[in-house]
Amino acid sequence: MMRSRHAVLSVFVVAAGFVAVGRVGYAQTITTLTSFNGNNGSIPEGALALSGSTLYGITYDGGAYGDGTIYSVPVTGGTPTILADFNGADGEHCESGLTVSGGTLFGATAQGGTYENGAVFSEPLTGGTPTVVYSPLYAGAGDVGPVGGVVRLGNTLYGTTQGGGANNDGEIFSVPVTGGTPTILFSFDGTHGSNPDATLTLSGGTLYGTTAFGGAHDDGEVFSIPVTGGTPTVLASFNGADGATSRTGVILSGGTLYGSTLIGGADANGDIYSVPVTGGTPNVLTPFDQSDGESDQGLAISGNTLYCITPNGGAYGYGDIISLPVTGGTPTILVSFNKSNGAYPDSGLLLLGSTLYGTTLRGGDYDDGTVFAVIIPEPTSISLGTIAVACLMIRRQTAETDKNRNR
C-alpha cells in the first residue's frame, strides 16, 4: 500500500521538533569553593592549575607579608592550604596563573625578586619557599616585569615581560626550569607589537601570544614565534573596530586561535575574536556590552562552544560568565556574580568535564575574593519516552493517511 511522502515527511518534522525541544535548557549555579580572608591571601588572580583533584592558584595580596600567597584547595571546596607566602625577595604581587608539571608549580610575579622587576619561580606541590628561577634585570619602573605566566616544554620555561628588552617594549624569553641564564628570543619593537601581558600558548614547537599595543594600528596584535626564537610572525593587527589591547592571550582549537580584547569593538567594551592560525583579519564573534559583560578575560572551549568570564557588567555589575558558539553570535549569560558569590573575576577559566573553575578579585565572605565552580550540564538528551511518542505519532499519521486513501 503506497504511503504519502508528504504525510511521512510532516511526521518527521514533528519528530524533529521533539528532538529540538529535548535539547534545550541548561542550569547554572555558582558554588563558592572558598572565600579568602586576607590572612590566607587576598585578591586571587590568574587561571587556576589542576593536579589530581586539587586546584592551585595565587593571590595578589595578603598572606604573612602582604605580598600574596600560593595556595591549594580541593575541587570540592574547603579552607585553602597555604603552600607559600611571597616575601618580596622571592617575588610579590603575582598577576598570572600557574603551570603545573609533574610535582612542581611554575609561575611569575610582576614585582619583587632580586632586582624588583619580578621573578619566575618554581614551587613544589607540597609547599615550601618558592625558588627563583629567573629575576629580570633591566631599566624600567612600575609593573613592567613578567606579568604573564610561563609555559613549559621539556626542561625549558617560556614567558614574556611587559617592559624592558632592547626597546623597552617587552620581550619573549626562555630559561631552564632549574634556573640559569635566560635566552632572549625576541625584543618587541612596536612594529611587531609591544607590551605583552598574557601567558603564551604552546603548540608543538610554536608559541602564540598577544600584545597590548603596537602592530599596524598600535592597538595590539596576535603573533607566533618558534620556541627557538627569531622575528615573530604577525598573525593579526587590531584596528580598534575589531578590538584593541588584548591582554589575555589566545587558545588554540583546530586551526583557529580565539581570544578577547579589553577595549575596542562596536561598543568600545572589547570583544571576542577568532583568527586563523595562519593569520588574517580578526573575526569579531561578539562585542561586549554592559548587559553581557565587558572587558576581556581568558576563554575556555568545549566542542563548538566558547566560555568567557568578564570582570564587569552582567546583571549586577560584578561580572558574569557567558557562552558563545565558535562561529559567533549573541552570547548567552550563564551566570552573573552578585558580590556574595564573588565579584570582579580577573582570571581565566579552567574547564574540567562539565565544570568551570575560576577566581574573583573581591566578594565572598570577607570581600577578599573567592574560588568558584560553575557546573554546565550537558544538553538534555532525548528520552526513550520522547522517541516512543514520536514513533506513535508516525504510526497514527501513517494509518490516517492509509485510511483516507482507501475511501
C-alpha positions as CSV (number, residue, x, y, z in Angstrom):
1,M,0.0,0.0,0.0
2,M,1.5,3.3,-1.1
3,R,2.0,5.9,1.6
4,S,2.0,9.7,1.2
5,R,5.6,11.1,1.2
6,H,4.2,14.4,2.3
7,A,2.4,12.7,5.3
8,V,5.6,10.8,6.4
9,L,7.7,14.0,5.9
10,S,5.4,16.0,8.1
11,V,5.6,13.5,10.9
12,F,9.4,13.5,10.8
13,V,9.3,17.3,11.0
14,V,7.1,17.0,14.1
15,A,9.5,14.4,15.5
16,A,12.4,16.7,14.8
17,G,10.6,19.3,16.8
18,F,10.6,16.9,19.8
19,V,14.4,16.5,19.3
20,A,14.9,20.2,19.4
21,V,12.8,20.7,22.5
22,G,14.6,17.8,24.2
23,R,18.0,19.6,23.7
24,V,17.0,23.0,25.0
25,G,17.8,24.1,28.6
26,Y,20.9,24.5,30.8
27,A,21.1,25.0,34.6
28,Q,23.9,27.0,36.1
29,T,24.7,27.8,39.7
30,I,27.8,29.4,41.2
31,T,29.3,27.3,44.0
32,T,31.8,29.1,46.2
33,L,34.6,26.7,46.9
34,T,36.5,29.0,49.3
35,S,36.5,32.6,50.4
36,F,39.8,34.4,51.2
37,N,40.2,36.4,54.4
38,G,43.4,38.3,54.0
39,N,45.5,36.1,56.3
40,N,45.4,33.3,53.7
41,G,45.5,35.6,50.8
42,S,43.6,38.4,49.1
43,I,42.7,39.3,45.5
44,P,43.2,35.9,43.7
45,E,44.3,36.4,40.1
46,G,45.3,34.3,37.2
47,A,44.0,31.0,35.9
48,L,43.9,28.0,38.2
49,A,46.0,24.9,37.7
50,L,44.8,21.4,38.4
51,S,46.6,18.3,39.6
52,G,44.5,15.3,40.5
53,S,41.6,16.6,42.5
54,T,43.3,19.7,43.8
55,L,43.2,23.3,42.4
56,Y,46.3,25.5,42.7
57,G,46.4,29.3,42.5
58,I,47.9,32.6,43.7
59,T,46.7,35.7,45.4
60,Y,48.0,39.2,44.6
61,D,47.9,40.4,48.2
62,G,47.6,39.1,51.7
63,G,49.4,36.3,53.5
64,A,52.1,36.6,56.1
65,Y,54.0,39.5,54.4
66,G,51.1,41.1,52.4
67,D,52.8,40.2,49.1
68,G,50.5,37.4,48.2
69,T,50.3,33.6,48.5
70,I,50.4,30.3,46.7
71,Y,47.5,28.1,47.8
72,S,45.7,24.9,47.1
73,V,42.1,23.9,47.6
74,P,40.2,20.7,46.8
75,V,37.9,20.7,43.8
76,T,35.1,20.0,46.2
77,G,36.0,23.2,48.2
78,G,37.2,23.9,51.7
79,T,39.7,26.0,53.6
80,P,42.7,26.8,51.3
81,T,46.1,25.4,52.2
82,I,48.9,28.0,52.0
83,L,51.8,26.5,50.2
84,A,53.9,29.7,50.3
85,D,53.8,33.3,51.4
86,F,55.7,35.6,49.0
87,N,58.1,37.8,50.9
88,G,59.4,40.2,48.2
89,A,62.8,38.6,47.7
90,D,61.1,35.6,46.1
91,G,58.5,37.7,44.3
92,E,55.4,39.7,45.1
93,H,52.1,40.6,43.7
94,C,51.6,37.8,41.2
95,E,49.0,38.6,38.5
96,S,49.3,35.5,36.3
97,G,48.2,31.9,36.7
98,L,50.2,28.8,37.5
99,T,51.5,26.0,35.3
100,V,51.7,22.5,36.9
101,S,54.2,20.0,35.5
102,G,54.9,16.8,37.4
103,G,55.1,17.7,41.1
104,T,56.0,21.3,40.5
105,L,54.2,24.6,40.0
106,F,55.7,27.3,37.9
107,G,54.7,31.0,37.7
108,A,55.8,34.6,37.5
109,T,55.4,37.7,39.6
110,A,55.2,41.2,38.3
111,Q,57.2,42.7,41.1
112,G,59.8,41.7,43.7
113,G,62.7,39.3,43.0
114,T,66.4,40.1,43.1
115,Y,66.0,43.4,41.1
116,E,62.4,44.3,42.0
117,N,61.5,43.7,38.4
118,G,59.6,40.5,39.1
119,A,60.5,36.8,39.3
120,V,59.9,33.5,37.6
121,F,59.6,30.9,40.3
122,S,59.0,27.2,41.0
123,E,57.1,25.7,43.9
124,P,56.6,22.1,45.0
125,L,53.0,20.9,45.1
126,T,53.7,20.0,48.7
127,G,54.7,23.6,49.6
128,G,57.8,25.4,50.8
129,T,59.7,28.5,49.9
130,P,59.5,29.4,46.2
131,T,62.7,29.0,44.2
132,V,63.5,32.0,42.0
133,V,64.3,30.6,38.6
134,Y,64.8,33.9,36.8
135,S,64.7,37.5,38.0
136,P,64.8,40.1,35.1
137,L,67.3,42.9,35.2
138,Y,66.5,45.9,33.0
139,A,65.7,49.6,33.2
140,G,62.1,50.4,33.9
141,A,59.7,51.3,36.7
142,G,56.4,50.0,37.9
143,D,54.7,46.8,36.9
144,V,56.9,46.0,33.9
145,G,58.0,42.6,34.8
146,P,56.7,39.1,33.7
147,V,53.0,39.9,34.2
148,G,52.0,36.8,32.2
149,G,52.8,33.3,33.4
150,V,55.1,30.8,31.9
151,V,54.7,27.6,29.9
152,R,57.0,24.5,29.9
153,L,58.4,22.4,27.1
154,G,60.8,19.8,28.2
155,N,63.3,21.4,30.5
156,T,62.6,24.9,29.4
157,L,60.2,27.6,30.5
158,Y,58.9,30.3,28.1
159,G,57.4,33.6,29.0
160,T,57.2,37.4,28.3
161,T,57.9,40.6,30.1
162,Q,55.6,43.6,29.8
163,G,58.5,46.0,29.6
164,G,62.3,46.1,29.2
165,G,64.2,44.5,26.4
166,A,66.2,46.3,23.8
167,N,63.4,48.8,23.0
168,N,61.7,48.8,26.4
169,D,58.6,47.3,24.7
170,G,58.9,43.9,26.4
171,E,60.4,40.6,25.3
172,I,60.0,36.9,24.9
173,F,62.4,34.8,26.9
174,S,63.3,31.2,27.7
175,V,65.0,29.9,30.8
176,P,65.9,26.4,32.1
177,V,63.5,25.0,34.7
178,T,66.4,24.7,37.1
179,G,67.4,28.3,36.6
180,G,70.3,29.9,34.8
181,T,71.0,32.5,32.2
182,P,67.9,33.3,30.2
183,T,67.7,33.4,26.4
184,I,66.0,36.4,24.9
185,L,64.0,35.0,22.0
186,F,62.8,38.5,20.8
187,S,62.7,42.1,21.9
188,F,59.5,43.8,20.8
189,D,59.9,46.9,18.8
190,G,56.4,48.3,18.3
191,T,56.2,47.2,14.7
192,H,55.9,43.6,15.8
193,G,53.8,44.6,18.9
194,S,54.7,45.9,22.3
195,N,53.9,45.3,26.0
196,P,52.8,41.6,26.1
197,D,50.6,41.0,29.1
198,A,49.5,37.4,28.8
199,T,50.7,33.9,29.2
200,L,51.9,32.3,25.9
201,T,50.1,29.3,24.3
202,L,52.4,26.4,23.2
203,S,51.6,24.1,20.4
204,G,54.3,21.8,19.1
205,G,57.4,24.0,18.5
206,T,55.4,27.2,18.2
207,L,54.5,29.9,20.8
208,Y,51.3,32.0,20.2
209,G,50.6,35.2,22.1
210,T,49.2,38.7,22.1
211,T,50.5,42.2,22.8
212,A,48.5,45.1,24.4
213,F,49.9,47.7,22.0
214,G,52.0,48.0,18.8
215,G,51.3,46.5,15.5
216,A,50.0,48.2,12.4
217,H,47.5,50.4,14.3
218,D,49.1,50.4,17.7
219,D,46.1,48.5,19.1
220,G,47.9,45.3,19.7
221,E,48.4,42.1,17.7
222,V,48.3,38.3,17.7
223,F,51.7,36.7,16.9
224,S,53.5,33.4,16.6
225,I,57.2,32.6,17.2
226,P,59.2,29.4,17.1
227,V,60.5,28.2,20.5
228,T,64.0,28.7,19.1
229,G,63.3,32.4,18.7
230,G,63.5,34.9,15.8
231,T,61.2,37.6,14.5
232,P,57.6,36.9,15.4
233,T,55.0,36.4,12.6
234,V,52.2,39.0,13.0
235,L,49.1,36.9,12.5
236,A,46.7,39.9,13.1
237,S,46.8,43.5,14.0
238,F,43.8,45.1,15.7
239,N,42.4,48.3,14.4
240,G,40.0,49.4,17.2
241,A,36.9,48.5,15.2
242,D,37.8,44.8,15.6
243,G,39.1,45.2,19.1
244,A,42.1,46.7,20.8
245,T,44.5,45.9,23.7
246,S,44.4,42.1,24.0
247,R,45.8,41.2,27.4
248,T,44.6,37.6,27.9
249,G,46.4,35.6,25.3
250,V,44.8,33.1,23.0
251,I,43.6,29.5,23.0
252,L,44.0,27.2,20.0
253,S,41.4,24.8,18.7
254,G,41.9,23.0,15.4
255,G,43.3,25.7,13.0
256,T,41.8,28.7,14.8
257,L,43.0,31.0,17.6
258,Y,40.4,32.5,19.9
259,G,40.9,35.5,22.2
260,S,39.3,38.6,23.6
261,T,40.2,42.3,23.8
262,L,40.0,44.8,26.6
263,I,38.6,47.7,24.6
264,G,37.5,48.5,21.0
265,G,34.8,46.7,19.2
266,A,31.3,48.0,18.4
267,D,30.6,49.3,22.0
268,A,34.2,50.1,22.9
269,N,34.0,47.4,25.7
270,G,36.1,44.9,23.9
271,D,35.1,41.7,22.1
272,I,35.7,38.1,21.5
273,Y,37.5,37.3,18.2
274,S,39.0,34.4,16.2
275,V,42.0,34.4,13.9
276,P,43.2,31.6,11.6
277,V,46.4,30.0,12.9
278,T,47.9,31.0,9.5
279,G,46.9,34.6,10.1
280,G,44.3,37.0,8.7
281,T,41.9,39.7,9.7
282,P,40.4,39.2,13.2
283,N,36.8,37.9,13.0
284,V,34.7,39.6,15.7
285,L,32.5,36.8,17.2
286,T,30.7,39.2,19.6
287,P,31.2,42.6,21.0
288,F,30.9,43.1,24.8
289,D,28.3,45.5,26.2
290,Q,27.4,46.2,29.8
291,S,24.4,43.8,29.7
292,D,26.5,40.7,28.8
293,G,29.7,41.8,30.4
294,E,32.7,44.0,29.4
295,S,36.4,43.9,29.4
296,D,38.4,40.8,28.4
297,Q,39.4,37.8,30.3
298,G,40.6,34.3,29.3
299,L,38.5,31.9,27.3
300,A,37.8,28.1,27.6
301,I,36.4,26.0,24.8
302,S,34.4,22.7,24.7
303,G,33.3,21.3,21.4
304,N,31.8,24.1,19.5
305,T,31.2,26.4,22.5
306,L,33.4,29.2,23.9
307,Y,33.1,30.2,27.5
308,C,34.3,33.6,28.7
309,I,34.4,35.4,32.1
310,T,34.1,39.2,32.3
311,P,35.2,41.3,35.3
312,N,32.5,43.9,34.9
313,G,28.9,44.1,33.7
314,G,26.3,41.4,33.9
315,A,23.1,41.5,35.9
316,Y,24.6,43.1,39.0
317,G,27.7,44.9,37.5
318,Y,30.1,42.5,39.2
319,G,30.9,40.4,36.1
320,D,29.5,37.2,34.6
321,I,30.2,34.1,32.6
322,I,28.9,33.8,29.1
323,S,28.9,31.1,26.4
324,L,29.1,31.7,22.7
325,P,29.2,29.4,19.6
326,V,32.7,29.3,18.0
327,T,31.0,30.7,14.9
328,G,29.9,33.8,16.8
329,G,26.5,35.4,17.5
330,T,24.6,36.6,20.6
331,P,26.2,35.4,23.8
332,T,24.2,33.5,26.5
333,I,24.7,34.7,30.1
334,L,25.2,31.6,32.1
335,V,25.5,33.2,35.5
336,S,26.2,36.7,36.9
337,F,28.2,37.4,40.0
338,N,26.4,39.3,42.8
339,K,29.3,40.0,45.3
340,S,28.2,37.5,47.8
341,N,29.3,34.7,45.5
342,G,32.2,36.7,44.1
343,A,32.9,40.0,42.3
344,Y,35.1,41.3,39.6
345,P,36.6,38.0,38.3
346,D,40.1,38.6,36.8
347,S,41.2,35.2,35.8
348,G,41.0,32.7,33.0
349,L,38.6,29.7,33.2
350,L,39.7,26.1,33.9
351,L,37.3,23.7,32.3
352,L,37.2,20.1,33.6
353,G,34.4,17.9,32.2
354,S,31.3,19.9,32.7
355,T,32.6,22.2,35.4
356,L,34.2,25.7,35.0
357,Y,36.6,26.8,37.8
358,G,37.9,30.3,38.4
359,T,38.5,33.1,40.9
360,T,37.1,36.5,41.7
361,L,39.1,39.5,42.9
362,R,36.6,40.5,45.5
363,G,33.3,39.4,47.1
364,G,32.7,36.3,49.2
365,D,32.5,36.2,53.0
366,Y,35.3,38.7,53.6
367,D,35.4,40.6,50.3
368,D,38.9,39.3,49.7
369,G,37.9,37.1,46.7
370,T,36.8,33.6,46.1
371,V,37.4,30.4,44.2
372,F,34.3,29.2,42.5
373,A,32.8,26.4,40.4
374,V,30.0,26.5,37.8
375,I,28.5,23.3,36.5
376,I,27.5,23.4,32.9
377,P,25.2,20.3,32.4
378,E,25.2,18.6,29.1
379,P,22.1,19.3,27.0
380,T,19.2,17.2,28.0
381,S,19.3,14.0,25.8
382,I,16.3,12.6,24.0
383,S,14.5,10.3,26.4
384,L,13.1,6.9,25.4
385,G,9.6,8.3,26.2
386,T,10.1,11.1,23.7
387,I,11.2,8.6,21.0
388,A,8.2,6.4,21.8
389,V,5.8,9.4,21.4
390,A,7.4,10.4,18.1
391,C,7.1,6.8,16.8
392,L,3.4,6.6,17.9
393,M,2.7,9.8,16.1
394,I,4.3,8.4,12.9
395,R,2.2,5.2,13.2
396,R,-1.0,7.2,13.7
397,Q,-0.3,9.7,10.9
398,T,0.5,6.8,8.5
399,A,-2.6,4.9,9.5
400,E,-4.8,8.0,9.0
401,T,-3.2,8.6,5.5
402,D,-3.8,5.0,4.5
403,K,-7.5,5.2,5.7
404,N,-8.1,8.3,3.6
405,R,-6.6,6.7,0.5
406,N,-8.9,3.7,0.8
407,R,-12.1,5.7,1.0
